[in-house]
Every structure is written in C-alpha cells, then in structure tokens.
Amino acid sequence: MSAGECRLLDAIADGSQFKEAAQYLGVAPSTARTWAKRAYRKLGVADRERAIAKHNSLTRRGHVCAHLRLATQ
C-alpha cells in the first residue's frame, strides 16, 4: 500500500471526512478519493467502514503500513 493510501486510511479511521483528510494531507479531494479507491481494492473491501475495520485490524498486527511507521520512529 502506498504512503498516501496509508495516511489517508489513518486519517479517515480517526474520523476525518475525505475533504478534511485531503486538506490535512495537503492533496486535492479527488486525490484522496483515488487513494481511497485504491486502498479499498487492495484491502478487498467495498466501503469506508470495512476499509477502516480491516486497516485497523491489519495495522494492529503489523501487516499494513508498518514500513511507514518504522521509518518515522
């Protein structure tokens, strides 16, 4: 998963809407939606709620976006 896709999922998991997440990440809302669609496809889910649940589950186990967290520690 790309860095942008991971950061977007983190933001929406924290309760941000796409527009807010895009602003926080410094990208256009259309870019945030593209990242979301790609992330959903990679996670094998069809909607925001399932994406957040799966992302959170995989992140707790160190499977998703771990490469990003290790780089910033």
C-alpha positions as CSV (number, residue, x, y, z in Angstrom):
1,M,0.0,0.0,0.0
2,S,1.3,3.4,-0.8
3,A,2.3,6.0,1.8
4,G,-0.6,8.2,0.7
5,E,-3.1,5.4,0.9
6,C,-1.9,4.5,4.4
7,R,-2.0,8.1,5.6
8,L,-5.5,8.6,4.2
9,L,-6.8,5.4,5.9
10,D,-5.2,6.6,9.2
11,A,-7.0,10.0,8.8
12,I,-10.4,8.6,8.0
13,A,-10.0,6.0,10.8
14,D,-9.6,8.9,13.1
15,G,-13.0,10.3,11.9
16,S,-12.0,12.7,9.1
17,Q,-14.1,13.1,6.0
18,F,-12.4,12.8,2.7
19,K,-12.3,16.6,2.3
20,E,-10.8,17.1,5.7
21,A,-8.3,14.3,5.2
22,A,-7.3,15.8,1.9
23,Q,-6.7,19.2,3.4
24,Y,-4.7,17.6,6.3
25,L,-2.6,15.6,3.8
26,G,-2.1,18.6,1.5
27,V,-3.7,17.0,-1.5
28,A,-6.8,17.6,-3.6
29,P,-10.1,15.9,-2.5
30,S,-10.0,14.0,-5.8
31,T,-6.6,12.6,-5.0
32,A,-7.9,11.5,-1.6
33,R,-10.8,9.7,-3.2
34,T,-8.4,8.0,-5.7
35,W,-6.2,6.8,-2.8
36,A,-9.3,5.5,-1.0
37,K,-10.5,3.6,-4.1
38,R,-7.0,2.0,-4.5
39,A,-6.8,1.2,-0.8
40,Y,-10.3,-0.4,-0.8
41,R,-9.3,-2.6,-3.8
42,K,-6.0,-3.6,-2.1
43,L,-7.8,-4.5,1.1
44,G,-10.5,-6.3,-0.8
45,V,-13.4,-4.2,0.6
46,A,-16.1,-2.1,-1.0
47,D,-16.8,0.7,1.5
48,R,-15.2,3.0,4.1
49,E,-16.4,1.2,7.2
50,R,-15.0,-2.1,6.1
51,A,-11.8,-0.5,4.9
52,I,-11.3,1.2,8.3
53,A,-12.0,-2.1,10.2
54,K,-9.6,-4.1,8.0
55,H,-6.9,-1.5,8.1
56,N,-7.1,-1.2,11.9
57,S,-7.0,-5.0,12.3
58,L,-4.0,-5.4,10.0
59,T,-2.2,-2.4,11.4
60,R,-2.5,-3.8,15.0
61,R,-0.9,-7.0,13.7
62,G,1.8,-5.0,11.9
63,H,0.8,-6.0,8.4
64,V,-0.3,-2.7,6.8
65,C,1.7,0.5,6.7
66,A,4.3,-0.9,9.1
67,H,7.1,0.2,6.7
68,L,5.9,3.8,7.2
69,R,5.7,3.6,10.9
70,L,9.2,2.1,11.2
71,A,10.7,4.9,9.0
72,T,9.3,7.6,11.3
73,Q,10.3,6.0,14.7
